[in-house]
Amino acid sequence: MHASFNKLTRRLCGVLVLAGSCGSAAFAHHGWTWADGEQTTLEGTIESISMAPPHPKLQVQSAQGQSWQVDLGNPSQTERSGFTGQTAKVGDRITVLGNRAQDHKVQHMKAVRITLDGKRYDMYPERIKE
């Protein structure tokens, strides 16, 4: 019985450690620490749209021909901004205001606002710096 209890305890601790490490990785991804503090603007054409959790995202081809991953807000934030999977389509021109990855070798940014056909969709209105 005692050996069984110790084995169960070790397994439970292992599961908790694994769960804790996954949670901190998810928290780090969902924060802003990976992004520059300064905001930048990206203008381009939508290549693809994904509304799948954890964050809806767009692939945008810049005027320079680079393909950028643009993370939007979480699904409820994105919906509150007025942007849905039917708001835009592949080929639409878009302007993105947001924070790019600190690693400038990758084309990745988190949008605080996107503008389509003159209409603004504010994902994180409290973070917009104009």
Secondary structure as GFF3:
##gff-version 3
##sequence-region A 1 130
A	DSSP	alpha_helix	2	30	.	.	.	ID=ss1
A	DSSP	beta_strand	40	50	.	.	.	ID=ss2
A	DSSP	beta_strand	57	62	.	.	.	ID=ss3
A	DSSP	beta_strand	67	71	.	.	.	ID=ss4
A	DSSP	alpha_helix	75	80	.	.	.	ID=ss5
A	DSSP	beta_strand	93	100	.	.	.	ID=ss6
A	DSSP	beta_strand	108	116	.	.	.	ID=ss7
A	DSSP	beta_strand	119	122	.	.	.	ID=ss8
A	DSSP	three_ten_helix	125	127	.	.	.	ID=ss9
###
